[in-house]
Amino acid sequence: MSFYSWFVFFLVIQVVHFIGTWKLYEAAGRKKWEAAIPIYNAIVLMKIISRPTWWTLLLFIPIINLIMFPIVWVETLRTFGKKSTLDTVLGLVTFGFYIYYVNYTQKLEYNANRSLRPENKTADTLSSLLFAIIVATIVHTYFIQPFTIPSSSLEKTLLVGDFLFVSKVNYGARIPMTTVALPMVHDTIPGLKKKSYLFNDDVNQKKTSLLNKLQLPYLRLPGFEEIKRNDIVVFNQPADTLLDMNNFSPDRNYYKPIDKKTNLVKRCVGVPGDSLEIRNGLVFINRKEMKQTERVRLQFSYNIKFKVKFSSYEEVSNLLRQYDITDDLGYDPKTETYYVQATPEAVSKAKSNPYVESLELRKANKGDRDPKIFPHNKDYNWNNDFFGPIYIPQKGKTININLKVLPIYKRLISEYERNDLEVKGNQILINGKVASTYTFKQDYYWMMGDNRDNSIDARYWGFVPFDHVIGKPVFIWMSWDTHGKGLNKVRWDRVFSTVDGEGQPQSYFKHFLFLLAAYFIGEYFWRKRKEKKA
């Protein structure tokens, strides 16, 4: 729905609230008109049910309000003497409309001084659990979100098994667009493999389904920095059509809301307004080779042949791991050649191994078209290593469009910026009007993996709109090596290390342990001192 539609819906809810509660307000010693004033009526209701005024704010936060509304219904019923289990169940299963019945048919007895303490352990546990979920959801949605590195696309910079904290505040927290969903769950319910949100995923019904009308328009809180080149960014995969992020072979394509598309983490190599080109696997921005920070360690694909035959992949992996070559191996039995991903530094060291016969860089040829590469059009003979040049759209900028460049910007115009796009003969029609230019409505970015030949990134699906950006990884709180054993599974040098910054990453785990020990020692002596004074 648009902002106007949501505003109308909000006013309708106010009318529904007034009709069902005005007698309750009067019974509590308030004026009935106070039940009709938007927002103010919620503040007054919090006073009536003896709950803090700040609860009102929670009623307007998406996802959180799904928890708060049932709580307020039950609290309202109990304030007017409806405390039985049956009253609670009726209040919940009727979505609060049981209050109508109480409002018009029951003798209203306002209990202003009722006890707010839970009546038993079960109620106390449930109350604590709901409060914990609310706090965790607010932190998860608007401040910090945990994230696990699932693939090796940023290998040597971020490793498979790194557990990150992703900041939502750097680029500005995005308000959830999907209004009916389980808190702190992405696109599927764990264990059930069912959608965690209400939405019609049939692409043919994306504009007509009533469920899809429940989506909020895109809105983002202010951030304190912009996305820069070399920033590592977490975002929703723009062209995601998977049922869930762990199933890469769905039975069909699924149309998903923006905030429920698969979460990815890549490096931003192109910002709005840039001209980007890839030559021989290297990125050029505005015709100059892109400069890397000290922490960027690019990997490329190599053919490796050995002088001896190995009995298993594990033997080969163990040998290569000595040189920090850790990505999955490929193998061609016809040529007895392995395919590895490695940094140039690692390759230089591995070549000295007496078992290695040859180690050669693998590259595609310029002009050889890869049909999997964006924009998936026969007029563009691009591949993984030779791509572009391509203009990265900037908000407010206008470009000329014709049938030649349309494949590059078609999805952007129709899907990301929600225009009706049609081609008739040699004419391009946007929203029913012939168009020879187009002005972009938002900024776009080009995201790629450091593991250049083993990364499904923008080269395959194109631009990332800013409304798909989730946040910025800032901290690795744990790192787990699946090849290790026992305590060696933990990559101790990566625990409590920063993702961004100057120089090589440094673990602050020892500093954390020192501060933790100092806290407990200080707290112990403080308590002893208080006991002596007592």
Residue, then its C-alpha position, 0 to 999 in steps of 0.5 A: m500500500s502507498f502512504y496515503s492508503w496506510f493513512v486511510f487504513f490508520l483512520v479506519i482503525q481509529v474509528v473501530h477503536f472508538i466504537g468499541t471502547w468509548k464506554l470503557y473510557e467513560a467508565a474510567g473517568r475519561k471523556k468519550w471523545e478521548a477514545a477518538i483522537p489518534i495517538y492521544n487515545a492510545i496514550v490515554l488508554m495506557k493510563i487507564i490500564s496503568r501501563p507506561t506511556w512509552w508503550t504507545l510507541l511500541l504500537f506503531i513499530p512494525i512487527i513489534n505491534l503484532i505482539m503489543f496489540p494482543i497484550v493491550w487487549v488482554e490488559t484492557l479486559r483485566t482492567f475492567g474485571k475480565k480476568s478469567t482464562l475464557d476472557t483472555v482466550l476470547g480476547l485473543v481469538t476475536f482479535g480484540f473484538y470481544i472488547y466490543y461485547v464487554n463495552y456494550t453488554q457488561k456492567l463496567e467496573y473499572n479497577a484502577n488499582r489492580s495488581l500488575r504482577p503476574e498471578n502465577k509463575t507461568a504468567d510471569t515467565l510468559s510476560s518476561l519472554l514477551f518483553a525479551i522478544i520485544v527488546a531483542t526484535i527492536v535491537h535486531t531490526y533497528f540497531i544490530q543484527p547477527f549474521t553468519i558468513p555462509s559462502s566463500s565469496l569474500e574468502k580471505t577477507l571474511l571466512v565461512g564460519d565467521f559470525l558477524f554483528v551487522s550495524k543497521v545505524n551506519y547507513g540508516a535502519r530500514i523500516p520493515m516493509t513486511t508488516v505481518a511476520l514472525p519476529m527475528v526470523h528471516d524468510t522461513i520458520p526454522g525446522l518447518k520450511k514454511k514462510s515466516y510472513l504473509f505474502n502472495d509469492d505468485v508473480n502473476q498476483k503481485k499487484t492484485s493479492l490482498l496479502n501484498k497490500l499489507q506491505l509498507p512503503y519503503l522508509r529508512l531512518p537517517g544514517f551517519e555515513e554513505i556506502k563507499r567503495n571497498d565497504i563490505v555491505v549486507f543486502n537483500q539479493p535483488a533477483d532472488t526467486l528462491l523459496d528460502m535461502n537454503n534451497f537453491s532448487p525450488d519447484r518454481n520461482y517465488y516473488k518475494p518482498i524486498d526485506k524477505k529476499t535472501n541476505l547476502v554480503k559482498r564488497c561494494v566496488g562501484v557507487p552511484g555515478d561510477s562507470l565500471e569495467i572489468r578487464n582481465g578480472l580486475v575492476f576499473i572505476n572511471r577508467k582507472e584500476m580500482k585501489q584496494t585497501e590493505r585488508v582486501r585480499l583478492q582470490f582468482s581461479y587457478n589450474i594446478k597439476f601435480k607430479v604425483k597422484f593423490s588418493s583423495y581430495e582430503e590429501v590435496s586439501n591438506l597439502l594446499r591448506q599449508y599455503d592458505i588455499t582453503d576454498d573447495l576444489g574442482y577436478d577434471p579427470k581427463t586432464e588430471t587438473y584441479y581447480v583452486q581459488a587462491t591469492p597471488e601470494a599463496v600461489s607464489k608460495a605453493k609453486s615451490n612445493p616439490y609435488v606441484e607440476s604447474l599452477e596457472l591462472r584461469k581466465a576467460n577470453k575477451g569477447d566470449r559471451d557467458p549467457k549467465i552474465f548480466p544483462h543476459n542478452k546476446d548483444y553483450n559479449w561479456n563474461n566474468d573477466f571482461f565486463g562493461p563498461i557500465y554506468i551505475p545509476q545515481k538518484g536524480k540523474t537522467i540518461n538516454i535510453n534506447l533498445k541498445v541500453l534497455p537490457i541493462y536498465k530494464r529490470l531497474i525501471s520496471e521492478y525496482e522503480r515500479n514502472d510499467l515498461e513496454v516495447k512496441g516496435n522501436q519505441i519504449l513506453i514507460n507508464g504508457k508514454v513514449a520515452s527516450t530518457y529516464t531519470f533514476k529514483q534511487d541510488y544503485y551499487w555494484m557488489m562483488g566478492d573478493n573471491r572473484d572466480n567463485s562468487i555469484d555477485a552483481r556480474y550475474w544479477g546486476f545493480v543493487p538498489f539502496d532500498h535493498v541495503i540492510g547494513k554494514p558488518v562491523f564486528i566478528w564475535m566468533s569464527w568457526d573453522t569446520h576443518g579444525k578439531g576441538l579448540n582448534k575449531v575456533r579461529w582465535d585470531r579472528v574472535f572479537s576483531t573488526v571488519d573495517g579499519e586500517g591495517q590487518p585485523q586484530s583480535y580484541f578477545k584478550h582485552f575483553l577477557f581482561l575487562l570482564a575479569a576486572y569487572f568481576i574482581g571489582e564487583y567482588f570487592w565492592r560487595k565486600r566493602k558494603e558488607k563491612k559497612a553494614 
